Amino acid sequence: MRIAYLADNLFDAHLVKHALEDAGLPAFVFGESLIGGMGELPLFGVLRVCVPDAALPEAREVVLGLGLESPPEDPISDSDGLGILPA
C-alpha cells in the first residue's frame, strides 16, 4: 500500500477515497479511528488515503484533479470584506 493523499480532515479523506473508487481504484482511509483519540486536541497527519502500489500513478492524477493539493493563495481577501474585523 502507498499513500496517495495525506488528509487534514475526515471530509477530505473520504472525498479523495470516493473519487479514487469512482475512477476504479481501490482506496482505503487509515487513521480514521485515531481522530479525537487525544481528547479535545486535534491530531494532524494521521489520516492517510492509501492505494495499492501499482495504482499510485493513476491515483496521483485523480487527487491532483480534485484540486486539494494546494491551498488557495489568498483564502481571505481584503476586497471581499470578510477579512476586515469590526472596529
N, C-alpha and C positions, 0 to 999 in steps of 0.2 A: 504494500500500500504506500502511496505517495501523497503528500499534502498538496492539494490543488488550490486551497484557499484558507487563509487564517482569518477567522471572522472576529469582529469586535462585539457582535451581539448575536443572539439566537435568531433574530429575524433574518439577518444577512446570511447566516449559515444555512438556514432552510431555504432561502431564496436561491442560493447557489446550488444546493443539493437538488432541488426540484428542476432547475434549469439544466443541470447535468443529466438528470434522469430523462428529461424531455428530449435531450439530444441522443439518448440511447446509451448513456454511460452509467455504470453502477457507481453510486456515491454513498458515502457514509459520513455522518456527523459524529465526531468524537469529542468528548469533554462536556457534553450537554448535562450530564448528571452532576458535574462539578460546580455548575452555576449556583451561586448562593451558598456554597459549602463553607464559606468563610464568614457567615453571618451577614451583616449589612455591608461589608466591604466587597466591592465588585472584584472579580478576578478577570484579568486580561490575558490574552494569549493562550487560553485553554481550549477554545473552540476551533476545531480543525475539520475541514471538509476534505476527505481523502477519496482517492480513486485507485484502481489497480495500476501498477507500474506502466503497463502498455497503453493505458488510456490518458496518461498525463499530458502529452502534447495537445490532444484534442480538447481536453478539459481546460487547459490554459486559454485556448481560443474562446471557449464558451464563457469563461469567467471574465476575460477582457471585454467580450461583447456586452456584458452586463453593466459595465462602467463602474464597478465597485472598487477597482484597484487604486484609483487616485481620488482623493477628496477634492471638492471644488476649491479653486484658488482663492475665492473670496466668498465664503459662505454667508457672511453678513455684510451687506454693502451699506455705506452711509447714504446712498441715494434712495434706498427704499424706505427709510425711516425706521427700520427695525433695529438698527444698530445704535440709535440715539436713545439715551436714557432720559427720563423726565427730570426736570430741574427741581 
